[in-house]
Amino acid sequence: MTREVIAIAPGTAVGQIARLLQEHDVSGVPVVASTGELVGIVTESDLIVRNARLHLPSFIQILDARIYLPGERKHYEDELRRMLGTTAKDVMSSPAKHVAPGTAIEDLATMMVEERINPVPVVENGVVVGIVSRSDLVRLMVREEEQSGVDGDA
């Protein structure tokens, strides 16, 4: 876990967020309210969606009426908001998935894999106290192998 978390405010400009990710070599930053409360997270995926193709919603047309398939219109509106967004509030994933201090590595890794999220904020009493990335878990694996004297070769 990284304890020195780079966090941003909801009004932070998208360009500034991209520079922060690049300058600090991180894959995402938590978005926090003035109280320090976690309100969302902006990841590389949230930013690169701006360059992706927009997926138009599926609908059925009957005479002059369009009937959007369930969930399609909301997904389209969310995607469009993210593509056109100019601030963290516009592009962030919210609510952000997070863990508590002391969460088992197995549970954290499972969450990252199954829900395809990276990084994961660590929250205690509503305040971000750290962040864990996939890179952190890989470093932990290497350290554990080195300590056990096993290199994985047969």
C-alpha beads as a LAMMPS data file, in Angstrom:
LAMMPS data file: protein, C-alpha beads

154 atoms
153 bonds

1 atom types
1 bond types

-500.0 500.0 xlo xhi
-500.0 500.0 ylo yhi
-500.0 500.0 zlo zhi

Masses

1 110.0

Atoms # bond

1 1 1 0.000 0.000 0.000
2 1 1 1.171 3.484 -0.805
3 1 1 0.450 5.817 2.102
4 1 1 1.394 9.066 0.361
5 1 1 -1.692 9.309 -1.814
6 1 1 -1.978 11.856 -4.582
7 1 1 -5.621 12.894 -4.400
8 1 1 -7.581 15.411 -6.443
9 1 1 -10.660 17.573 -5.976
10 1 1 -13.843 17.069 -8.026
11 1 1 -13.118 20.285 -9.940
12 1 1 -9.620 19.267 -11.099
13 1 1 -9.243 19.647 -14.882
14 1 1 -8.872 16.486 -16.979
15 1 1 -5.601 17.736 -18.512
16 1 1 -4.124 18.276 -15.061
17 1 1 -5.198 14.778 -14.007
18 1 1 -3.467 13.246 -17.039
19 1 1 -0.263 15.128 -16.189
20 1 1 -0.432 13.950 -12.554
21 1 1 -0.792 10.320 -13.627
22 1 1 2.173 10.641 -15.969
23 1 1 4.432 12.654 -13.638
24 1 1 3.876 10.345 -10.668
25 1 1 3.690 7.111 -12.694
26 1 1 0.369 6.069 -11.159
27 1 1 -2.638 4.463 -12.819
28 1 1 -5.314 6.363 -10.919
29 1 1 -6.041 8.998 -8.307
30 1 1 -8.817 9.202 -5.720
31 1 1 -11.213 12.134 -5.903
32 1 1 -11.862 13.543 -2.446
33 1 1 -14.223 16.164 -1.067
34 1 1 -12.886 19.067 0.989
35 1 1 -13.577 16.916 4.079
36 1 1 -11.192 14.224 2.797
37 1 1 -14.089 11.866 2.072
38 1 1 -13.679 9.621 -0.983
39 1 1 -16.196 10.593 -3.677
40 1 1 -14.749 8.753 -6.684
41 1 1 -11.626 7.721 -8.554
42 1 1 -10.147 8.704 -11.917
43 1 1 -8.067 6.038 -13.646
44 1 1 -6.242 5.825 -16.949
45 1 1 -9.296 4.003 -18.319
46 1 1 -11.537 6.925 -17.373
47 1 1 -9.265 9.255 -19.338
48 1 1 -8.627 7.186 -22.460
49 1 1 -12.361 6.713 -23.043
50 1 1 -12.176 10.213 -24.566
51 1 1 -10.373 8.677 -27.547
52 1 1 -12.602 5.620 -27.916
53 1 1 -15.571 5.118 -30.219
54 1 1 -18.920 6.137 -28.803
55 1 1 -21.313 3.196 -28.549
56 1 1 -24.733 4.344 -29.660
57 1 1 -27.661 2.925 -27.682
58 1 1 -29.717 0.114 -29.160
59 1 1 -33.362 0.879 -29.732
60 1 1 -36.464 -0.354 -31.475
61 1 1 -38.324 2.047 -33.722
62 1 1 -42.077 1.666 -34.042
63 1 1 -43.618 4.239 -36.336
64 1 1 -42.240 7.555 -35.043
65 1 1 -41.377 6.276 -31.561
66 1 1 -37.976 5.047 -30.383
67 1 1 -37.910 2.552 -27.557
68 1 1 -34.441 2.209 -26.038
69 1 1 -33.482 -1.207 -24.735
70 1 1 -33.225 -1.388 -20.933
71 1 1 -30.014 0.162 -19.624
72 1 1 -28.763 1.192 -23.055
73 1 1 -29.677 4.854 -22.851
74 1 1 -28.169 5.318 -19.371
75 1 1 -24.947 3.601 -20.465
76 1 1 -24.800 5.856 -23.539
77 1 1 -25.367 9.000 -21.454
78 1 1 -22.655 7.957 -18.963
79 1 1 -20.206 7.224 -21.778
80 1 1 -20.966 10.534 -23.488
81 1 1 -20.536 12.428 -20.194
82 1 1 -17.130 10.837 -19.700
83 1 1 -16.035 11.547 -23.273
84 1 1 -16.985 15.211 -23.099
85 1 1 -16.097 15.787 -19.445
86 1 1 -13.652 18.496 -18.457
87 1 1 -13.279 17.850 -14.713
88 1 1 -12.723 14.935 -12.366
89 1 1 -16.392 15.051 -11.378
90 1 1 -17.364 14.481 -15.030
91 1 1 -15.077 11.523 -15.712
92 1 1 -14.638 9.790 -12.341
93 1 1 -15.984 6.383 -11.422
94 1 1 -18.345 6.875 -8.520
95 1 1 -18.845 5.491 -6.024
96 1 1 -15.260 4.238 -5.936
97 1 1 -14.669 0.667 -4.873
98 1 1 -12.394 0.678 -1.841
99 1 1 -11.048 -1.509 0.947
100 1 1 -10.313 -1.074 4.636
101 1 1 -6.815 -1.265 6.122
102 1 1 -5.933 -4.867 6.845
103 1 1 -7.964 -6.319 3.962
104 1 1 -6.520 -9.708 2.999
105 1 1 -4.300 -9.662 -0.091
106 1 1 -6.370 -12.511 -1.555
107 1 1 -9.565 -10.454 -1.232
108 1 1 -7.913 -7.391 -2.733
109 1 1 -6.462 -9.338 -5.673
110 1 1 -9.829 -11.008 -6.286
111 1 1 -11.570 -7.625 -6.324
112 1 1 -9.021 -6.213 -8.773
113 1 1 -9.328 -9.166 -11.148
114 1 1 -13.083 -9.771 -11.009
115 1 1 -14.119 -6.124 -11.097
116 1 1 -11.252 -4.969 -13.339
117 1 1 -10.244 -2.100 -11.104
118 1 1 -6.833 -0.580 -10.510
119 1 1 -5.872 1.054 -8.221
120 1 1 -7.989 0.547 -5.098
121 1 1 -8.169 3.261 -2.406
122 1 1 -7.769 2.227 1.230
123 1 1 -10.332 4.040 3.375
124 1 1 -10.565 4.320 7.152
125 1 1 -13.373 6.256 8.839
126 1 1 -14.402 7.653 5.463
127 1 1 -10.967 9.129 4.725
128 1 1 -8.420 7.859 2.174
129 1 1 -5.354 6.587 4.063
130 1 1 -3.626 4.759 1.218
131 1 1 -3.947 3.227 -2.214
132 1 1 -3.027 -0.205 -3.602
133 1 1 -2.191 -0.864 -7.248
134 1 1 -1.539 -4.050 -9.181
135 1 1 2.129 -3.046 -9.179
136 1 1 2.068 -3.092 -5.368
137 1 1 0.754 -6.662 -5.419
138 1 1 3.414 -7.757 -7.931
139 1 1 6.141 -6.202 -5.731
140 1 1 4.714 -8.108 -2.766
141 1 1 4.860 -11.375 -4.740
142 1 1 8.513 -10.778 -5.634
143 1 1 9.400 -9.913 -2.036
144 1 1 7.653 -13.052 -0.733
145 1 1 9.495 -15.224 -3.274
146 1 1 12.836 -13.693 -2.346
147 1 1 12.167 -14.232 1.359
148 1 1 11.148 -17.861 0.845
149 1 1 14.129 -18.565 -1.412
150 1 1 11.884 -19.902 -4.175
151 1 1 12.417 -18.550 -7.675
152 1 1 9.701 -20.529 -9.457
153 1 1 12.103 -22.368 -11.795
154 1 1 11.846 -26.154 -12.009

Bonds

1 1 1 2
2 1 2 3
3 1 3 4
4 1 4 5
5 1 5 6
6 1 6 7
7 1 7 8
8 1 8 9
9 1 9 10
10 1 10 11
11 1 11 12
12 1 12 13
13 1 13 14
14 1 14 15
15 1 15 16
16 1 16 17
17 1 17 18
18 1 18 19
19 1 19 20
20 1 20 21
21 1 21 22
22 1 22 23
23 1 23 24
24 1 24 25
25 1 25 26
26 1 26 27
27 1 27 28
28 1 28 29
29 1 29 30
30 1 30 31
31 1 31 32
32 1 32 33
33 1 33 34
34 1 34 35
35 1 35 36
36 1 36 37
37 1 37 38
38 1 38 39
39 1 39 40
40 1 40 41
41 1 41 42
42 1 42 43
43 1 43 44
44 1 44 45
45 1 45 46
46 1 46 47
47 1 47 48
48 1 48 49
49 1 49 50
50 1 50 51
51 1 51 52
52 1 52 53
53 1 53 54
54 1 54 55
55 1 55 56
56 1 56 57
57 1 57 58
58 1 58 59
59 1 59 60
60 1 60 61
61 1 61 62
62 1 62 63
63 1 63 64
64 1 64 65
65 1 65 66
66 1 66 67
67 1 67 68
68 1 68 69
69 1 69 70
70 1 70 71
71 1 71 72
72 1 72 73
73 1 73 74
74 1 74 75
75 1 75 76
76 1 76 77
77 1 77 78
78 1 78 79
79 1 79 80
80 1 80 81
81 1 81 82
82 1 82 83
83 1 83 84
84 1 84 85
85 1 85 86
86 1 86 87
87 1 87 88
88 1 88 89
89 1 89 90
90 1 90 91
91 1 91 92
92 1 92 93
93 1 93 94
94 1 94 95
95 1 95 96
96 1 96 97
97 1 97 98
98 1 98 99
99 1 99 100
100 1 100 101
101 1 101 102
102 1 102 103
103 1 103 104
104 1 104 105
105 1 105 106
106 1 106 107
107 1 107 108
108 1 108 109
109 1 109 110
110 1 110 111
111 1 111 112
112 1 112 113
113 1 113 114
114 1 114 115
115 1 115 116
116 1 116 117
117 1 117 118
118 1 118 119
119 1 119 120
120 1 120 121
121 1 121 122
122 1 122 123
123 1 123 124
124 1 124 125
125 1 125 126
126 1 126 127
127 1 127 128
128 1 128 129
129 1 129 130
130 1 130 131
131 1 131 132
132 1 132 133
133 1 133 134
134 1 134 135
135 1 135 136
136 1 136 137
137 1 137 138
138 1 138 139
139 1 139 140
140 1 140 141
141 1 141 142
142 1 142 143
143 1 143 144
144 1 144 145
145 1 145 146
146 1 146 147
147 1 147 148
148 1 148 149
149 1 149 150
150 1 150 151
151 1 151 152
152 1 152 153
153 1 153 154
